[in-house]
């Protein structure tokens, strides 16, 4: 299964990893720690809080976020993407 696009705010990112409630994506914009995020992964509306962003060599940002109010079926879906 190929990794789906992730829509954060008004930008388009890419799924990197999901482990223990923490989602990592590559995004064109950084997000400050604690910033609330509304995102969409493969048509699923999700909420998260940013844990921080790190600039990569390609000038995009690797963003880590803690998921909030994550439903079981959404968690299972994200875990299946990580495999």
N, C-alpha and C positions, 0 to 999 in steps of 0.2 A: 504494500500500500504506500503510495507516495504521500509525502507530508503536505497537508493542505495549507492554503494561504490563511493568514491571520490578519484581520482588520482591527487596528487599534486607533482610536480617535479617528483621524481622517487619513491615516496612512495605511499602507499595505505591508505586512511583514511576513515572516516565514517561521513555521514551527521548528524548534530545535529539540526540546526535551520536556518531559514531564515526570517528576519524581516527588513523592511524598507531599503532594499538594502545591508544589512549586512548578510553575510553567516558565520555560525559557523560550524566547522568540528573538529573531533578528528583526530590527525595526529601523526605519529611516530617521526616527527621532528618539531622543533620550527622554526618560521620565524620572523625576526626582523620587527618592525613597519616600514611601508613604502616600504617593499620589494615587487617587482612585482611578481605575481604568475600566472602561467598558470596551469589551472586545467581542469579536465574532470569529468563531472557528468553524468552518464548514457549515455555516448557517445556524450555529448554536450561539445564542447570546449569553455571554459570561461576564462575571465581575471579578475584579482582582485589585490588589494594592501592590504598587511597585516596591521591589526590594532594592532597586538600583539598576544602573545602566553602565556598560563599559563600551568605549569606542573600539571598533575593530579596525584592521588595516584597510578595509574597503570603505571606510567612513560611515558605515552603518553601525548600529548599536545592538549589543546583546543585552536584552532586558530580562531580568528575573522578576517574577511576580508571584505573590501568594494568592491563591484562589479564595474567593469569598462566596458563601452560599452555593457551593458546588453540589449539584444533584448527582445522585449515584450513577445514573446513566451517562451523564457528561463526564464524570470521573473515569468511568470504565472506558469511554470512548477515547479520552486523552491518554489513558494508560495503554490502550491498544495501538495508538500512534507511536508511542515510545518504544514498542517492541521491535 
